Structures are given as C-alpha cells and as structure tokens.
C-alpha cells in the first residue's frame, strides 16, 4: 500500500485530503505538533474505514521532522505524497503592509520558506523511494 503524509494535519483541509486519498486506497500519516490531536484525527478516520496514524512533530524541530517520515514509512508503507498544510492562524498574521516580528516567529516572511524547506528535506528521501507515475 502507498501512503500520503499530511504535514500540519488539521480538521479542515488536512482531514478533507485524508478522506479523499483514503478513499482512493492510500494509508494516511497525519503529522502535527500534538500527538493527542493527530491521534483523535486518526481515530475518526479509522472509524470511517480508513487506515490512519498520527505522528507528533514540530516542523521547526529538525530531529522530530527527520524521525516522523521514517516511522510513518515503517508502519504504513512507502510515502508517495506529502501535503504541506501548516496553519498559522494561532499566530495572527499581520497585514501585509504592516509586517512586524512576533514572539513566536521573528520574521513572518522568512518562516514559511524555511519550514517548507525543512519539511521537504525530511520527507523527500521517502517520497523518492516510492515514486511512480500516476495517471
């Protein structure tokens, strides 16, 4: 079986993608900051007949982001797709004209590219090994 990893899994876009890909036969690896959160999402998806597991990892923590793909790949199978859907709503984004540093993200413009790059570096080796042409 093949797996989709949803990084930044949440009840909106993350669960919608999980349901769609799960219906197509994908197993689902849900990655978020809170193990309790992803376990609840995985339990809900499992109740609907899908195979899903949760993995806690903070995207700014390179060690956690490096171990999550390995663990997910071992438990669920090859990871073919990674959906990156981080949500920064809890850190109210400033208006574009008045960008300012925040306590949690020193530079609002720099955080997303850095975190996306870290995510790609963590998950790319796993997706390459599972790559296939999808028609």
C-alpha positions in Angstrom: 0.0 0.0 0.0 1.1 3.6 -0.5 0.8 6.4 1.9 0.1 10.1 1.9 1.7 12.2 4.7 -0.2 15.3 5.7 2.1 17.7 7.5 0.2 20.2 9.6 -2.8 17.9 9.7 -6.0 19.7 10.9 -9.7 19.3 10.9 -10.2 21.3 7.7 -8.0 20.8 4.6 -6.0 18.0 6.2 -8.9 15.8 7.0 -10.5 16.5 3.7 -7.4 15.4 1.9 -7.1 12.4 4.1 -10.6 11.3 3.3 -10.1 11.8 -0.4 -6.8 10.0 -0.7 -8.0 7.3 1.8 -11.0 6.6 -0.4 -8.5 6.1 -3.3 -6.7 3.4 -1.2 -3.9 5.5 0.4 -2.9 4.9 4.0 -2.6 8.2 5.9 0.1 9.6 8.1 -1.0 12.7 10.0 1.7 15.0 11.3 1.0 17.8 13.8 2.5 19.3 16.9 0.2 17.4 19.3 0.1 13.6 19.5 -3.3 13.9 21.1 -4.6 15.9 18.2 -3.4 13.6 15.5 -4.5 10.5 17.4 -8.0 12.0 17.6 -8.0 12.7 13.8 -6.6 9.2 13.1 -9.3 7.6 15.3 -12.0 9.5 13.4 -10.6 8.4 10.0 -10.3 4.8 11.2 -13.9 4.8 12.3 -14.7 5.6 8.7 -12.8 2.6 7.4 -9.5 4.3 6.5 -6.0 3.4 7.7 -4.5 6.4 9.5 -1.9 7.0 12.1 -0.7 10.2 13.9 2.8 11.4 14.5 3.8 14.3 16.6 6.5 16.6 15.1 7.1 20.3 15.3 8.2 21.4 11.9 10.8 23.8 13.4 12.4 20.7 15.1 14.6 19.1 12.5 15.1 15.9 14.6 11.4 15.3 15.0 10.8 16.0 11.3 13.5 13.6 10.4 12.1 10.7 12.5 8.4 11.1 11.6 8.9 10.1 7.9 10.9 7.0 8.9 8.4 5.9 11.5 5.4 6.5 9.2 7.1 4.7 6.3 7.9 1.7 8.5 4.4 1.5 9.9 2.3 2.4 6.9 4.4 1.7 3.9 6.1 3.9 1.2 5.2 7.6 1.4 4.3 8.7 -2.1 2.7 12.1 -1.5 3.4 14.8 1.1 0.8 17.5 1.6 2.2 20.6 3.4 -0.7 22.4 5.0 0.6 24.3 8.0 -1.8 26.8 9.6 -0.6 29.9 11.3 -4.0 31.1 12.4 -3.0 30.7 16.0 -0.3 33.3 15.4 -2.3 36.1 13.9 -0.6 37.1 10.7 -0.1 40.8 10.4 -1.4 42.8 7.5 1.0 42.7 4.6 1.5 46.5 4.7 2.4 46.4 8.4 4.6 43.3 8.8 6.2 43.1 12.1 8.1 40.5 14.1 6.0 38.3 16.5 7.2 36.5 19.7 6.7 33.1 18.0 8.1 33.8 14.5 10.8 36.5 14.5 10.3 37.2 10.8 6.8 36.4 9.4 8.1 36.4 5.8 11.0 34.0 6.5 9.2 31.4 8.5 7.2 29.6 5.7 10.1 29.1 3.2 12.4 27.9 6.0 9.9 25.5 7.4 8.8 24.3 3.9 12.5 23.6 3.1 12.9 21.7 6.3 9.8 19.7 5.6 11.0 18.9 2.0 14.4 17.8 3.2 12.9 15.5 5.8 10.3 13.8 3.5 12.0 13.8 0.1 14.1 10.7 0.5 10.9 8.7 1.4 8.9 10.0 -1.5 11.7 9.4 -4.0 11.9 5.7 -3.0 8.1 5.3 -3.6 7.9 7.5 -6.7 5.7 6.2 -9.6 3.9 7.8 -12.5 0.3 8.5 -11.5 -2.2 8.5 -14.4 
